Amino acid sequence: MTGEFNYDEVLSLNKIRHSTIAPLYCHSINFILNITLKDMMVKDIQLHFRIGYNRVANTLEQIKRNNQPIK
């Protein structure tokens, strides 16, 4: 994997795409990612990427606006 989260790749690797667990699996991932996004601290991102507060805050807002639920 390249560091990016690819839902289709995860589902195919785990061979659950066509099983009854697939919807629950996708909803669970979405739930976890949304909680992680809500709890994300600007300071943590600043320190990790060594960038300014405004850039982090704007990036997080854009991510939140563009975040689409898994279908």
C-alpha positions in Angstrom: 0.0 0.0 0.0 1.1 3.5 -0.7 0.0 5.1 2.6 -3.3 6.2 1.2 -6.4 4.4 2.4 -8.2 2.6 -0.5 -11.5 1.1 0.6 -11.9 -1.1 -2.6 -8.4 -2.5 -2.1 -9.1 -3.3 1.6 -12.5 -4.9 0.7 -11.0 -7.0 -2.1 -8.0 -8.1 0.0 -10.3 -9.2 2.8 -12.6 -10.9 0.3 -15.8 -9.4 1.9 -17.0 -7.3 -1.0 -20.0 -9.6 -1.7 -20.6 -10.9 1.7 -23.2 -9.8 4.3 -20.5 -8.2 6.4 -19.5 -5.7 3.7 -22.0 -3.0 4.6 -21.2 -3.2 8.3 -17.5 -3.2 7.5 -17.8 0.0 5.4 -20.0 1.8 7.9 -17.5 0.9 10.7 -14.6 2.3 8.7 -16.6 5.5 8.0 -17.5 5.8 11.7 -13.9 5.4 12.8 -12.5 7.8 10.3 -15.1 10.4 11.2 -14.3 10.1 14.9 -10.6 10.4 14.2 -11.3 13.5 12.0 -13.3 15.1 14.8 -10.7 14.4 17.4 -7.8 15.6 15.2 -5.8 18.3 16.9 -4.4 21.2 14.9 -1.3 21.2 17.0 -0.6 17.5 16.3 -0.8 18.1 12.5 1.3 21.3 12.8 4.1 19.4 14.6 3.9 16.4 12.3 4.0 18.3 9.0 5.8 21.4 10.4 3.3 23.9 8.9 1.4 26.9 10.3 -1.9 26.9 12.2 -4.0 28.6 9.5 -2.8 26.1 6.8 -3.8 23.2 9.1 -7.1 24.7 10.1 -8.0 25.4 6.4 -7.0 21.9 5.4 -9.0 20.3 8.1 -12.1 22.3 7.2 -11.7 21.3 3.6 -11.4 17.7 4.5 -14.5 17.9 6.7 -16.5 19.5 3.9 -15.3 17.0 1.3 -15.7 13.9 3.5 -18.2 11.6 1.8 -19.7 8.6 3.6 -18.7 5.2 2.3 -21.4 3.6 0.3 
